[in-house]
Amino acid sequence: MPNEAGDIEVQPEIQLLETVLKDIAAGKLRVPKFQRPFVWRPEQMLDLFDSIERGYPIGSLLVWQTQEHLASLDTIGGLTIPAPEPNA
């Protein structure tokens, strides 16, 4: 969120994968249409989940919180992303 000077604030926050997946299932996390195309191969996805299961660091996920209504993707990598819940 912008601060009083109009600068963007970055707030690092640790979230459990379970929480992120629940937010996706509830439509609270969406992928904007301006995101680059999906490029991961199935074996890369499996490697990522293997790293998560083993507790290895996997980097970060950048989340942008906005009040704007933005067009978003309904599918990514063959998976359907649910529409936001009403009043979400």
C-alpha positions as CSV (number, residue, x, y, z in Angstrom):
1,M,0.0,0.0,0.0
2,P,1.3,3.5,-0.7
3,N,2.3,5.5,2.4
4,E,1.7,9.2,2.9
5,A,4.4,10.2,0.5
6,G,2.9,7.9,-2.2
7,D,5.7,5.4,-2.0
8,I,5.0,1.7,-2.1
9,E,5.5,-0.2,1.2
10,V,6.8,-3.7,1.2
11,Q,5.9,-5.8,4.2
12,P,7.5,-9.2,4.4
13,E,5.2,-11.8,5.9
14,I,5.6,-15.5,6.4
15,Q,2.5,-17.5,5.3
16,L,1.8,-21.3,5.5
17,L,1.3,-22.9,2.1
18,E,-2.1,-24.1,3.5
19,T,-3.2,-20.5,4.1
20,V,-2.1,-19.5,0.6
21,L,-4.0,-22.5,-0.9
22,K,-7.1,-21.7,1.1
23,D,-7.0,-18.0,-0.1
24,I,-6.7,-19.2,-3.7
25,A,-9.7,-21.6,-3.2
26,A,-11.7,-18.8,-1.8
27,G,-10.9,-16.5,-4.7
28,K,-9.0,-14.1,-2.4
29,L,-5.7,-14.5,-4.4
30,R,-6.0,-14.0,-8.1
31,V,-3.4,-13.8,-10.9
32,P,-3.8,-10.5,-12.9
33,K,-4.1,-10.8,-16.7
34,F,-0.9,-8.7,-17.1
35,Q,1.1,-11.5,-15.5
36,R,3.6,-13.2,-17.9
37,P,2.5,-16.5,-19.4
38,F,2.7,-19.8,-17.4
39,V,5.9,-21.5,-18.3
40,W,6.6,-24.3,-15.7
41,R,6.8,-27.9,-16.9
42,P,5.2,-30.6,-14.8
43,E,8.6,-31.9,-13.5
44,Q,9.4,-28.4,-12.3
45,M,6.1,-28.2,-10.4
46,L,6.9,-31.6,-8.8
47,D,10.4,-30.3,-7.8
48,L,8.9,-27.3,-6.2
49,F,6.4,-29.3,-4.1
50,D,9.2,-31.7,-3.2
51,S,11.3,-28.8,-1.9
52,I,8.2,-27.5,0.1
53,E,7.7,-31.0,1.6
54,R,11.3,-31.2,2.6
55,G,11.2,-27.7,4.2
56,Y,13.7,-26.2,1.8
57,P,13.6,-22.5,1.2
58,I,11.8,-21.7,-2.1
59,G,12.1,-18.0,-2.5
60,S,9.2,-15.6,-2.3
61,L,5.8,-14.8,-3.7
62,L,5.0,-11.2,-4.4
63,V,1.4,-10.3,-3.6
64,W,-0.1,-6.9,-4.5
65,Q,-3.1,-5.8,-2.4
66,T,-5.3,-3.4,-4.2
67,Q,-8.9,-2.1,-4.1
68,E,-9.0,-1.9,-7.9
69,H,-11.1,-4.4,-9.8
70,L,-8.6,-6.0,-12.2
71,A,-9.2,-8.6,-14.9
72,S,-7.7,-11.9,-13.7
73,L,-6.9,-15.3,-15.1
74,D,-9.4,-18.1,-14.6
75,T,-7.0,-20.9,-15.3
76,I,-3.2,-21.3,-14.9
77,G,-1.3,-24.4,-15.9
78,G,-4.5,-26.3,-16.5
79,L,-5.8,-25.5,-13.0
80,T,-9.0,-23.6,-12.5
81,I,-8.8,-20.6,-10.1
82,P,-12.1,-20.0,-8.4
83,A,-13.9,-16.7,-8.7
84,P,-13.8,-14.4,-5.7
85,E,-16.4,-15.0,-3.0
86,P,-19.1,-12.3,-2.8
87,N,-17.9,-9.4,-0.6
88,A,-14.3,-10.8,-0.6
